[in-house]
Amino acid sequence: MKISSTQWEGFRNLKPRRLEWAEGLHLLLGPNGSGKTNILEAFHVLTGWGSLRGERTADLRSWTDPGRGTFLSASFDGEDSLEVKVGIGARIVAKKGGSSLRSSQLRPLVPSLIFLPNDLSLVEGSPATRRRLIDRLCALLFPVYALRLHEYGRALRQRNASVRMGRNLAATARVMAPLAAWIWACRLTAVDLIRNGLEEGEGLLPPGVMLELKRGGRGLEDLHLDFWESLEAGQKQERATGVCPVGPHRDDLVIRFQERDVARCFSRGYRRRVAIALLLSSGWAVERKMRRKPILLLDEVMAELDHEGREQLIAVLLRTGWQVFATTAEDCTPDWPGRVWSVEGGRVDEG
């Protein structure tokens, strides 16, 4: 898919504007605070994901005139053609052809993936950070995934409360078991697709980077049995800590290079390459599974990459054939084989 045009009004610091977007690579160039990331956030909202920072909906409104109405609209082309309009009030309301759309309905129609500056934590951060990468991909590949994950989280909270209060745990286990097995099956599929996608990023990473989903269980092949046996084996720990030690909430995506943890053996620049490669691999997973080209949103993706790393990244982006929107505060336009846009004080002009 690709964004062919957008229009916004009253969105953060962006000046009201209608813009036409071509296929291929787009670079948003401007100083910090100019509005580059806000443009990516507008695209993020228009493709069904909401705020980048998990902020309240009201915080998306105009900074200078918060009482003003906030509207976003976009035309999409490619594997499908559709118009999306978003009104931002007490909540975000998306519409296609006059009919309201839930986020879970919109996301698979216009799949987008985003890279943010703090995504280096995909490599060196906590397991929760890597689970979010997998969960975002699963939410695209399996439309009910986000709902099932929410249901699992609610059952987990109920179980933890029951443990601390000394209540019977059988009911929560019966709810969690099928959800855990289903989530594990989705995540295993997603990680297999990401693993295959790493091969497409030739040159960005050295050969030998391996991925594995380390499940929060005993690793049995039968996922239902794995949950039940792991739960039974962890009863003593659960009673002692008041926290369920088994399930998808304990998963981790293990990233190794020649049997070593990449967080320990790679330089900071190469760890950033790994994080970028994981995002690109998720894009290839979307294209293969959904038969739709994803839209990439890359915020300051060039930061901390040396000249070779930038060249390799741009070469990979060109090979994908996807529509890409990248931001930078540095002028790397001589090496950018696409359209360049100047962003200053919320105003966007083609450079």
Buried (B, 14 or more C-beta within 10 A) or exposed (E): BBBBBBBBBBBBBBBBBEBEBEBBBBBBBBEEEBBBBBBBBBBBBBBBBBBBEEEEBEEBBBEEEEEEEBBBBBBBBBBEEBEBBBBBEEEBEBBBEEEEBEBBBBBBBBBBBBBBEEBBBBBBBEBEBBBBBBBBBBBBBBBEBBEBBEBBEBBBEBBBEBBEEEEEBEEBBEBBBBBBBBBBEBBBBBBEBBBBBBEBBEBBBEEEBEBEBEBBBBEBEEBBBBBBBBBEEBEEEBEEEEBBBBBBBBBBBBBBBEEEEBBEEBEEEBBBBBBBBBBBBBBBBBBEBBEBBBBBBBBBBBEBBEEEBBEBBBBBBBEBEBBBBBBBBEEBEEEBEBBBBBBBEBBBEEB
